[in-house]
Amino acid sequence: QVQLVESGGGSVQPGGSLRLSCAASERIGGVYTMGWYRQAPGKRRELVAVIISNDHTNYARSVKGRFTISRDNAQTTIYLQMNNLQPEDTAVYYCKLEVVGADDYWGQGTQVIVSS
């Protein structure tokens, strides 16, 4: 059972930056997608950014150009650098791991609040 632990959330003013981290409890092998989703109050959970095992990345239109997803060389941790944060980015951010032929895993979530 892979465990995912997120960190790096917090409160920031509009225009500010935060960096989220998601650490997996073990190295992920095979073909997989690892990424970030978010859920604002009263809204559905939505994709923010994902990175595939071949290093291909995909972003939601609303964050493209402001957020960057990356992965460490050990392939156990992914990051989400969030720049120029806006109030509409306020949400709980969740890390998700999808392994082809295996289960999906979710982290516990980390809160991001963007407010003046």
N, CA and C atoms as a LAMMPS dump frame, in Angstrom:
ITEM: TIMESTEP
0
ITEM: NUMBER OF ATOMS
348
ITEM: BOX BOUNDS ff ff ff
-5.0000000000000000e+02 5.0000000000000000e+02
-5.0000000000000000e+02 5.0000000000000000e+02
-5.0000000000000000e+02 5.0000000000000000e+02
ITEM: ATOMS id mol type element x y z
1 1 1 N 0.853 -1.191 0
2 1 2 C 0 0 0
3 1 3 C 0.89 1.242 0
4 2 1 N 0.822 2.014 -1.081
5 2 2 C 1.622 3.225 -1.168
6 2 3 C 0.958 4.335 -0.359
7 3 1 N 1.725 5.038 0.418
8 3 2 C 1.244 6.196 1.161
9 3 3 C 1.741 7.462 0.475
10 4 1 N 0.859 8.45 0.367
11 4 2 C 1.214 9.751 -0.205
12 4 3 C 1.037 10.812 0.87
13 5 1 N 2.053 11.62 1.073
14 5 2 C 1.994 12.663 2.096
15 5 3 C 2.278 14.006 1.447
16 6 1 N 1.271 14.902 1.525
17 6 2 C 1.437 16.234 0.951
18 6 3 C 1.924 17.211 2.009
19 7 1 N 2.591 18.249 1.551
20 7 2 C 2.999 19.337 2.437
21 7 3 C 3.167 20.596 1.607
22 8 1 N 3.26 21.738 2.308
23 8 2 C 3.553 22.992 1.618
24 8 3 C 2.377 23.933 1.451
25 9 1 N 1.192 23.524 1.876
26 9 2 C 0.054 24.416 1.779
27 9 3 C 0.173 25.558 2.775
28 10 1 N -0.742 26.505 2.659
29 10 2 C -0.735 27.63 3.578
30 10 3 C -1.556 28.78 3.04
31 11 1 N -1.355 29.941 3.656
32 11 2 C -2.078 31.147 3.252
33 11 3 C -1.113 32.108 2.581
34 12 1 N -1.577 32.76 1.54
35 12 2 C -0.735 33.684 0.798
36 12 3 C -1.619 34.771 0.195
37 13 1 N -1.044 35.923 -0.036
38 13 2 C -1.782 37.012 -0.668
39 13 3 C -1.814 36.815 -2.186
40 14 1 N -2.785 37.393 -2.854
41 14 2 C -2.821 37.311 -4.322
42 14 3 C -1.502 37.773 -4.937
43 15 1 N -1.055 37.011 -5.929
44 15 2 C 0.232 37.289 -6.544
45 15 3 C 1.385 36.546 -5.91
46 16 1 N 1.126 35.909 -4.788
47 16 2 C 2.183 35.18 -4.089
48 16 3 C 2.427 33.797 -4.643
49 17 1 N 3.346 33.075 -4.018
50 17 2 C 3.752 31.747 -4.492
51 17 3 C 3.765 30.754 -3.346
52 18 1 N 3.519 29.511 -3.687
53 18 2 C 3.661 28.39 -2.766
54 18 3 C 4.213 27.202 -3.546
55 19 1 N 4.859 26.306 -2.826
56 19 2 C 5.357 25.075 -3.435
57 19 3 C 4.832 23.888 -2.646
58 20 1 N 4.068 23.055 -3.314
59 20 2 C 3.542 21.849 -2.684
60 20 3 C 4.451 20.667 -2.99
61 21 1 N 4.532 19.751 -2.031
62 21 2 C 5.28 18.513 -2.211
63 21 3 C 4.387 17.321 -1.92
64 22 1 N 4.614 16.245 -2.627
65 22 2 C 3.909 14.993 -2.376
66 22 3 C 4.935 13.881 -2.394
67 23 1 N 5.125 13.265 -1.239
68 23 2 C 6.127 12.21 -1.108
69 23 3 C 5.456 10.847 -1.054
70 24 1 N 5.881 9.953 -1.921
71 24 2 C 5.389 8.58 -1.896
72 24 3 C 6.258 7.757 -0.958
73 25 1 N 5.648 6.757 -0.339
74 25 2 C 6.367 5.956 0.658
75 25 3 C 7.34 4.967 0.032
76 26 1 N 7.273 4.798 -1.294
77 26 2 C 8.202 3.911 -1.977
78 26 3 C 8.358 4.378 -3.42
79 27 1 N 9.427 3.916 -4.041
80 27 2 C 9.675 4.262 -5.431
81 27 3 C 8.596 3.625 -6.305
82 28 1 N 8.114 4.401 -7.235
83 28 2 C 7.055 3.919 -8.113
84 28 3 C 7.664 3.356 -9.387
85 29 1 N 7.329 2.124 -9.72
86 29 2 C 7.835 1.518 -10.938
87 29 3 C 6.731 1.378 -11.967
88 30 1 N 7.096 1.036 -13.182
89 30 2 C 6.111 0.812 -14.22
90 30 3 C 5.591 2.115 -14.808
91 31 1 N 4.45 2.009 -15.46
92 31 2 C 3.816 3.169 -16.092
93 31 3 C 2.824 3.764 -15.109
94 32 1 N 2.965 5.031 -14.835
95 32 2 C 2.085 5.659 -13.856
96 32 3 C 1.9 7.137 -14.173
97 33 1 N 0.86 7.68 -13.573
98 33 2 C 0.604 9.11 -13.608
99 33 3 C 0.513 9.589 -12.169
100 34 1 N 1.175 10.682 -11.893
101 34 2 C 1.142 11.256 -10.554
102 34 3 C 0.827 12.729 -10.698
103 35 1 N -0.055 13.234 -9.878
104 35 2 C -0.423 14.615 -10.099
105 35 3 C -1.188 15.248 -8.969
106 36 1 N -1.659 16.43 -9.243
107 36 2 C -2.357 17.254 -8.268
108 36 3 C -3.775 17.539 -8.736
109 37 1 N -4.683 17.423 -7.801
110 37 2 C -6.075 17.782 -8.005
111 37 3 C -6.448 18.757 -6.898
112 38 1 N -7.515 19.497 -7.087
113 38 2 C -7.954 20.412 -6.042
114 38 3 C -9.471 20.428 -5.953
115 39 1 N -9.945 20.765 -4.772
116 39 2 C -11.38 20.853 -4.543
117 39 3 C -11.685 22.074 -3.696
118 40 1 N -12.41 22.985 -4.283
119 40 2 C -12.845 24.185 -3.571
120 40 3 C -14.195 23.898 -2.91
121 41 1 N -14.549 24.65 -1.876
122 41 2 C -15.834 24.425 -1.195
123 41 3 C -17.005 24.488 -2.166
124 42 1 N -17.842 23.472 -2.13
125 42 2 C -19.026 23.44 -2.978
126 42 3 C -18.779 23.092 -4.42
127 43 1 N -17.53 22.74 -4.748
128 43 2 C -17.206 22.425 -6.134
129 43 3 C -16.669 20.998 -6.258
130 44 1 N -16.66 20.495 -7.481
131 44 2 C -16.124 19.166 -7.735
132 44 3 C -14.599 19.199 -7.724
133 45 1 N -14.016 18.045 -7.402
134 45 2 C -12.573 17.938 -7.475
135 45 3 C -12.144 18.018 -8.935
136 46 1 N -11.079 18.776 -9.183
137 46 2 C -10.64 18.97 -10.553
138 46 3 C -9.135 18.75 -10.694
139 47 1 N -8.75 18.377 -11.882
140 47 2 C -7.332 18.175 -12.176
141 47 3 C -6.628 19.518 -12.241
142 48 1 N -5.441 19.567 -11.651
143 48 2 C -4.603 20.764 -11.726
144 48 3 C -3.431 20.507 -12.671
145 49 1 N -2.664 19.463 -12.381
146 49 2 C -1.498 19.143 -13.199
147 49 3 C -1.101 17.701 -12.936
148 50 1 N -0.633 17.022 -13.972
149 50 2 C -0.152 15.656 -13.819
150 50 3 C 1.166 15.489 -14.554
151 51 1 N 1.947 14.515 -14.102
152 51 2 C 3.182 14.141 -14.771
153 51 3 C 3.154 12.632 -14.936
154 52 1 N 3.477 12.178 -16.148
155 52 2 C 3.442 10.763 -16.464
156 52 3 C 4.86 10.207 -16.336
157 53 1 N 4.958 8.902 -16.237
158 53 2 C 6.26 8.281 -16.017
159 53 3 C 7.249 8.572 -17.146
160 54 1 N 6.762 8.984 -18.318
161 54 2 C 7.672 9.357 -19.414
162 54 3 C 7.995 10.846 -19.384
163 55 1 N 7.641 11.518 -18.274
164 55 2 C 7.905 12.943 -18.043
165 55 3 C 6.973 13.875 -18.803
166 56 1 N 6.014 13.356 -19.525
167 56 2 C 5.019 14.226 -20.146
168 56 3 C 4.164 14.869 -19.06
169 57 1 N 3.854 16.135 -19.233
170 57 2 C 3.043 16.859 -18.263
171 57 3 C 1.776 17.392 -18.914
172 58 1 N 0.781 17.609 -18.079
173 58 2 C -0.483 18.155 -18.554
174 58 3 C -1.034 19.075 -17.482
175 59 1 N -1.583 20.211 -17.899
176 59 2 C -2.067 21.212 -16.956
177 59 3 C -3.506 21.604 -17.272
178 60 1 N -4.229 21.981 -16.232
179 60 2 C -5.518 22.607 -16.436
180 60 3 C -5.291 23.968 -17.084
181 61 1 N -6.223 24.375 -17.916
182 61 2 C -6.072 25.643 -18.624
183 61 3 C -5.943 26.807 -17.644
184 62 1 N -6.628 26.716 -16.526
185 62 2 C -6.655 27.824 -15.573
186 62 3 C -5.322 28.056 -14.871
187 63 1 N -4.437 27.065 -14.899
188 63 2 C -3.163 27.22 -14.18
189 63 3 C -1.965 27.232 -15.116
190 64 1 N -2.186 26.964 -16.39
191 64 2 C -1.072 26.891 -17.337
192 64 3 C -0.342 28.237 -17.379
193 65 1 N 0.985 28.16 -17.288
194 65 2 C 1.788 29.365 -17.274
195 65 3 C 2.054 29.917 -15.885
196 66 1 N 1.293 29.432 -14.892
197 66 2 C 1.495 29.892 -13.516
198 66 3 C 2.005 28.767 -12.623
199 67 1 N 1.578 27.546 -12.878
200 67 2 C 1.959 26.394 -12.062
201 67 3 C 2.91 25.506 -12.858
202 68 1 N 3.835 24.863 -12.141
203 68 2 C 4.764 23.927 -12.763
204 68 3 C 4.844 22.668 -11.921
205 69 1 N 4.625 21.519 -12.556
206 69 2 C 4.75 20.238 -11.866
207 69 3 C 6.097 19.648 -12.217
208 70 1 N 6.742 19.028 -11.223
209 70 2 C 8.04 18.407 -11.456
210 70 3 C 8.175 17.196 -10.545
211 71 1 N 9.257 16.445 -10.782
212 71 2 C 9.467 15.208 -10.02
213 71 3 C 10.941 15.079 -9.682
214 72 1 N 11.25 14.484 -8.547
215 72 2 C 12.659 14.286 -8.192
216 72 3 C 13.213 13.076 -8.918
217 73 1 N 14.527 12.967 -8.948
218 73 2 C 15.171 11.893 -9.706
219 73 3 C 14.877 10.516 -9.131
220 74 1 N 14.62 10.449 -7.848
221 74 2 C 14.316 9.168 -7.224
222 74 3 C 12.898 8.709 -7.542
223 75 1 N 12.116 9.601 -8.163
224 75 2 C 10.738 9.285 -8.566
225 75 3 C 9.883 8.879 -7.383
226 76 1 N 10.126 9.534 -6.262
227 76 2 C 9.259 9.304 -5.108
228 76 3 C 8.525 10.554 -4.683
229 77 1 N 8.925 11.704 -5.184
230 77 2 C 8.318 12.965 -4.765
231 77 3 C 7.993 13.822 -5.98
232 78 1 N 6.797 14.397 -5.974
233 78 2 C 6.471 15.388 -6.996
234 78 3 C 6.231 16.729 -6.316
235 79 1 N 6.366 17.769 -7.1
236 79 2 C 6.23 19.126 -6.596
237 79 3 C 5.254 19.898 -7.483
238 80 1 N 4.633 20.887 -6.888
239 80 2 C 3.806 21.817 -7.653
240 80 3 C 4.219 23.226 -7.244
241 81 1 N 4.943 23.886 -8.12
242 81 2 C 5.308 25.286 -7.89
243 81 3 C 4.16 26.149 -8.393
244 82 1 N 3.592 26.926 -7.495
245 82 2 C 2.436 27.752 -7.834
246 82 3 C 2.818 29.215 -7.707
247 83 1 N 2.816 29.914 -8.817
248 83 2 C 3.153 31.336 -8.85
249 83 3 C 1.932 32.165 -9.224
250 84 1 N 1.99 33.432 -8.876
251 84 2 C 0.896 34.36 -9.189
252 84 3 C -0.453 33.777 -8.749
253 85 1 N -0.496 33.322 -7.512
254 85 2 C -1.718 32.722 -6.999
255 85 3 C -2.843 33.746 -6.918
256 86 1 N -4.033 33.273 -7.181
257 86 2 C -5.224 34.12 -7.182
258 86 3 C -6.275 33.523 -6.229
259 87 1 N -7.219 34.328 -5.778
260 87 2 C -8.236 33.814 -4.854
261 87 3 C -8.958 32.573 -5.378
262 88 1 N -9.127 32.47 -6.678
263 88 2 C -9.815 31.306 -7.237
264 88 3 C -8.984 30.031 -7.153
265 89 1 N -7.73 30.153 -6.759
266 89 2 C -6.893 28.978 -6.536
267 89 3 C -7.086 28.39 -5.138
268 90 1 N -7.851 29.068 -4.317
269 90 2 C -8.12 28.579 -2.966
270 90 3 C -8.855 27.246 -3.021
271 91 1 N -8.291 26.239 -2.375
272 91 2 C -8.86 24.895 -2.406
273 91 3 C -8.012 23.977 -1.534
274 92 1 N -8.515 22.77 -1.331
275 92 2 C -7.691 21.71 -0.774
276 92 3 C -7.048 20.999 -1.962
277 93 1 N -5.743 20.881 -1.914
278 93 2 C -4.987 20.256 -2.997
279 93 3 C -4.62 18.827 -2.601
280 94 1 N -4.932 17.904 -3.493
281 94 2 C -4.702 16.483 -3.244
282 94 3 C -3.704 15.933 -4.253
283 95 1 N -2.855 15.065 -3.779
284 95 2 C -1.92 14.332 -4.628
285 95 3 C -2.558 12.99 -4.979
286 96 1 N -2.395 12.568 -6.215
287 96 2 C -2.948 11.299 -6.665
288 96 3 C -1.92 10.531 -7.463
289 97 1 N -1.88 9.216 -7.207
290 97 2 C -1.009 8.31 -7.95
291 97 3 C -1.878 7.266 -8.637
292 98 1 N -1.719 7.142 -9.947
293 98 2 C -2.421 6.109 -10.707
294 98 3 C -1.373 5.217 -11.349
295 99 1 N -1.378 3.953 -10.956
296 99 2 C -0.434 2.989 -11.515
297 99 3 C -1.189 2.072 -12.467
298 100 1 N -0.709 1.948 -13.682
299 100 2 C -1.368 1.088 -14.666
300 100 3 C -1.385 -0.348 -14.157
301 101 1 N -2.577 -0.922 -14.131
302 101 2 C -2.713 -2.292 -13.666
303 101 3 C -2.756 -2.44 -12.164
304 102 1 N -2.848 -1.316 -11.447
305 102 2 C -2.886 -1.377 -9.987
306 102 3 C -3.895 -0.346 -9.476
307 103 1 N -3.875 -0.14 -8.18
308 103 2 C -4.843 0.771 -7.567
309 103 3 C -4.461 2.236 -7.768
310 104 1 N -5.422 3.12 -7.5
311 104 2 C -5.165 4.547 -7.398
312 104 3 C -4.961 4.891 -5.927
313 105 1 N -4.115 5.867 -5.675
314 105 2 C -3.837 6.289 -4.304
315 105 3 C -3.998 7.807 -4.206
316 106 1 N -4.546 8.252 -3.058
317 106 2 C -4.734 9.677 -2.796
318 106 3 C -4.025 10.058 -1.509
319 107 1 N -3.52 11.276 -1.479
320 107 2 C -3.009 11.831 -0.239
321 107 3 C -4.145 12.416 0.575
322 108 1 N -3.799 12.946 1.741
323 108 2 C -4.811 13.442 2.664
324 108 3 C -5.242 14.868 2.346
325 109 1 N -4.496 15.555 1.513
326 109 2 C -4.847 16.91 1.114
327 109 3 C -4.11 17.97 1.918
328 110 1 N -3.877 19.101 1.283
329 110 2 C -3.258 20.246 1.957
330 110 3 C -3.993 21.507 1.508
331 111 1 N -4.293 22.372 2.484
332 111 2 C -5.117 23.547 2.212
333 111 3 C -4.271 24.682 1.649
334 112 1 N -4.791 25.31 0.617
335 112 2 C -4.192 26.526 0.061
336 112 3 C -5.243 27.624 0.117
337 113 1 N -4.893 28.733 0.746
338 113 2 C -5.799 29.871 0.857
339 113 3 C -5.116 31.091 0.267
340 114 1 N -5.781 31.71 -0.683
341 114 2 C -5.255 32.919 -1.31
342 114 3 C -6.227 34.059 -1.017
343 115 1 N -5.769 34.971 -0.201
344 115 2 C -6.659 36.045 0.246
345 115 3 C -5.851 37.251 0.641
346 116 1 N -6.431 38.424 0.404
347 116 2 C -5.782 39.657 0.843
348 116 3 C -6.275 40.047 2.238
